[in-house]
Amino acid sequence: IAVDPAAAKRTAALALGATHTLDPGRSGVGEAVRELTAGRGADHVVVTVGAKRAIEEALSLVRRGGNLVVVGMPPDGVTVEVDPMALAHDGRSIIGSKLGSTRPASDIRKLAQLSRRGRLELEGLISRRYPLDRINDAVEATRRGESLRNVIVF
């Protein structure tokens, strides 16, 4: 289940394997996730945007015993509110994952091999390629939420 306010990103999520998408501005996301999961909530919720509100709301989508994975990095100093009693009662976990918690020396080679074999879709994640002298344009497009991933070409 992919949740994003941008229609283009929801469409991309479907092309990349999501079975359902939700627009947080138009629907009760929590209610829809519970309906799609027979009332349980999601096993894993991955927040890829660095927004306090998204992280706090995502925890309510996680089922008992499930995981919230925070990938998107909010600005330095941003804190989120968590009810520790509810967290413990429901056995939920919050996991941080900066840069995918990769081990570049081994993981990048494995990911490249999977991509070459057609087992890992990477091309569909690339919104646009920019030459190095337009790196600022790439960064701004990302900040505006206009892209999944931009690639800088040397």
C-alpha positions as CSV (number, residue, x, y, z in Angstrom):
1,I,0.0,0.0,0.0
2,A,1.7,3.2,-1.1
3,V,0.6,6.5,0.4
4,D,1.6,9.7,-1.3
5,P,-0.1,13.0,-2.1
6,A,1.4,13.1,-5.6
7,A,-0.7,11.2,-8.2
8,A,2.4,10.6,-10.4
9,K,4.2,8.9,-7.4
10,R,1.1,6.7,-6.7
11,T,1.1,5.7,-10.3
12,A,4.8,4.9,-10.2
13,A,4.2,2.8,-7.0
14,L,1.7,0.7,-8.8
15,A,4.1,0.1,-11.7
16,L,6.8,-0.9,-9.2
17,G,4.6,-3.4,-7.4
18,A,2.2,-1.7,-5.0
19,T,-1.3,-3.3,-5.1
20,H,-3.1,-0.3,-3.6
21,T,-2.4,3.4,-3.3
22,L,-3.9,6.1,-1.1
23,D,-3.9,9.9,-1.2
24,P,-3.4,11.2,2.3
25,G,-5.2,14.4,1.4
26,R,-8.4,12.7,0.2
27,S,-8.9,9.6,2.3
28,G,-8.8,8.4,5.8
29,V,-5.5,6.6,5.4
30,G,-5.7,4.8,8.8
31,E,-9.2,3.5,8.1
32,A,-8.3,2.5,4.5
33,V,-5.2,0.6,5.7
34,R,-7.2,-1.3,8.3
35,E,-9.9,-2.1,5.7
36,L,-7.2,-3.4,3.3
37,T,-5.6,-5.5,6.0
38,A,-8.7,-7.0,7.5
39,G,-8.5,-4.7,10.5
40,R,-4.9,-5.7,11.5
41,G,-2.9,-2.8,10.2
42,A,0.3,-3.0,8.2
43,D,3.1,-5.5,9.1
44,H,5.7,-2.9,8.1
45,V,5.4,0.8,7.4
46,V,8.3,2.5,5.7
47,V,8.4,6.3,5.8
48,T,10.5,7.7,3.1
49,V,9.7,11.3,3.5
50,G,11.5,13.3,6.3
51,A,8.4,14.9,7.8
52,K,7.5,14.8,11.4
53,R,3.8,14.4,10.7
54,A,4.3,11.5,8.3
55,I,6.4,9.6,10.9
56,E,3.9,10.2,13.7
57,E,0.9,9.2,11.6
58,A,2.7,6.2,10.2
59,L,3.0,4.6,13.6
60,S,-0.8,4.4,13.8
61,L,-0.8,2.2,10.6
62,V,1.4,-0.5,12.1
63,R,-0.2,-3.6,13.4
64,R,0.5,-5.1,16.8
65,G,4.0,-6.6,16.6
66,G,4.7,-4.7,13.4
67,N,7.6,-2.3,12.4
68,L,7.8,1.3,11.5
69,V,11.0,1.9,9.4
70,V,12.1,5.6,9.2
71,V,14.1,6.1,6.1
72,G,13.4,9.8,5.2
73,M,15.5,12.1,7.3
74,P,13.8,15.2,8.7
75,P,15.9,18.3,9.4
76,D,18.3,18.2,12.4
77,G,16.6,18.7,15.7
78,V,13.1,17.5,14.6
79,T,11.6,15.2,17.2
80,V,8.5,13.0,17.0
81,E,6.0,12.2,19.8
82,V,5.5,8.5,20.7
83,D,3.4,7.1,23.4
84,P,5.8,4.6,25.0
85,M,3.0,2.7,26.8
86,A,1.1,2.1,23.5
87,L,4.4,1.2,21.8
88,A,5.2,-1.4,24.5
89,H,1.6,-2.7,24.8
90,D,1.3,-3.3,21.1
91,G,4.9,-4.6,20.7
92,R,5.6,-2.3,17.8
93,S,9.2,-1.5,16.8
94,I,10.6,1.7,15.4
95,I,13.7,1.2,13.2
96,G,15.9,3.8,11.7
97,S,17.5,3.2,8.3
98,K,19.9,5.8,6.9
99,L,20.9,5.1,3.3
100,G,19.2,1.7,3.6
101,S,21.6,0.6,6.3
102,T,23.8,-0.7,3.4
103,R,27.3,-2.1,3.4
104,P,28.4,-0.4,0.2
105,A,31.4,-2.7,-0.3
106,S,29.2,-5.7,-0.7
107,D,25.7,-4.6,-1.2
108,I,26.1,-2.3,-4.3
109,R,27.6,-5.2,-6.2
110,K,24.7,-7.5,-5.2
111,L,22.1,-4.9,-6.2
112,A,23.8,-4.3,-9.5
113,Q,23.8,-8.0,-10.3
114,L,20.1,-8.3,-9.4
115,S,19.3,-5.4,-11.6
116,R,21.2,-6.8,-14.6
117,R,19.4,-10.1,-14.1
118,G,16.0,-8.3,-14.2
119,R,15.2,-9.2,-10.6
120,L,15.5,-5.7,-9.2
121,E,13.7,-2.8,-10.9
122,L,15.9,0.3,-10.7
123,E,15.2,2.1,-14.0
124,G,11.6,2.8,-13.0
125,L,12.8,4.7,-9.9
126,I,14.7,7.2,-12.0
127,S,12.7,10.3,-12.8
128,R,15.3,12.2,-14.6
129,R,19.0,12.4,-15.4
130,Y,21.0,15.6,-14.9
131,P,24.5,16.6,-16.0
132,L,26.7,17.6,-13.1
133,D,26.5,21.3,-13.9
134,R,22.7,21.0,-13.2
135,I,22.9,19.3,-9.9
136,N,21.1,22.2,-8.1
137,D,18.2,21.7,-10.5
138,A,18.0,18.0,-9.5
139,V,18.1,18.8,-5.8
140,E,15.4,21.5,-6.2
141,A,13.1,19.1,-8.1
142,T,13.5,16.6,-5.3
143,R,12.7,19.2,-2.7
144,R,9.6,20.1,-4.6
145,G,8.5,16.5,-4.6
146,E,8.6,16.3,-8.4
147,S,10.7,13.2,-8.6
148,L,11.2,9.7,-7.3
149,R,15.0,9.8,-7.8
150,N,17.2,12.0,-9.9
151,V,20.5,10.7,-11.2
152,I,23.6,12.9,-11.8
153,V,25.5,11.9,-14.9
154,F,29.2,12.5,-15.0
